[in-house]
């Protein structure tokens, strides 16, 4: 049975914060993975460039460019997800969720690796 009133608002805010944190963590992991793949493609091209014909180099340069674009997009999505965590944390705090409740309400970001 769903909670109502202030308790329901607090539960909803806590749930929204939990979901936002999970989404942000997933987005950050995806950004790190995609960025790593782009960097690996770039390293591989740099190592092999001298031994490849122009057509192959052009194709690989295109793959590197596309991989970097995907990485940039993934980083942007992770940044948006972190912003949603901040918003959810503020909303949870405004709803009366205290740090002693199930989760700590904080504007701190989840641990993440720099992807750029």
N, C-alpha and C positions, 0 to 999 in steps of 0.2 A: 504494500500500500504506500503510495507516494506521500512524502511529507508535505505539509501545507504551511502557509504563512512564512514567518521568519526562518524557521527551521528548514523549510523547503527551499527558500532562497539561498540559505547557507549551503545546503547540500548540493544544490544545482551549481552554485559558484565553485564549490570545492571540486565537483565533477568536471566542470569546464576547465579548471586549472590543471587537473590531472591529465585530461585529454590534450590540452595545449602543450604540456610538458612532454608527453609521449610523442606527439606530432613533431615537436621541435627536435627531440632527440633523433627521431627517425630521419628527418630532413637533414640534420647535420651529418649523420652517418652517410647518407646518400651523397651529400655534397663532397665529403671527404673521399668517398669511393670514386666518384666520377672525376674529381680533380686528380686523384692518383692515376687513374687510367689515362687522362689527358697528358699528364707529365711523363708517363711511361711511353706513350706514343711519340712524344716530342724527343725523348732521350733516344729511343730506337731509331728514329729518323736521323738524328744528329750523328749517331754512330755509323750508320750505313750509307749516308748521303753520298760519299765519295765513290762508292762501289755501284751505285744505282744509275740507271738511265734516266733521262729527263722526264719521260712520261711517268715512270714509277715515282720519282721524287715529287712531281706535281700532284699525283694521286695521294701520296702519303701526306704532303703538306695540307691538302684539302681535308683529309681525315683528322689531322692534328687541329686544324682550325675549327672543324665541327665539334671535336671533343672539347676544345676550350670553350666554345659557345655553350655546350651542354653543361660544362662545369660552372660557368658564370651563371647560367639559369638555376642550377641546383643551389649555388651559394645564395642567390637572391631569394629563393624559396625558403632556405634555412633562416635567413635574416627576417623574413616575414613571419615565419613560425616563432622565432624568438620574440618578435614584437607582440604576437598574440599571447605569448606567455606573460609578458609584462602587463598587457591589458587584462588578462584573466586574473592575474595576481592582484591588480588594483581593484577589480570588481569583487573578488573574493574578500579582500580586506574591507571594502565598502559594505559588503553584505554581512559583515560581522565575524567572518572566519578569522580566528586567531591562530597564531603560530603554534599554540598548544593543541590545536585540532589535528586531525589525521596527518596533514602535511604542513610543512612550514610554508608560510606565505611570505614570499620574498621576491624582490625584483631581480635577484641574482639569476644569471643565465645558467642553463645546464652546462656541464663541462663540454667543451668542444675544441676541436682542432682548427687552427687557422687554415682556411682552404685557399687563400689567395696569396 
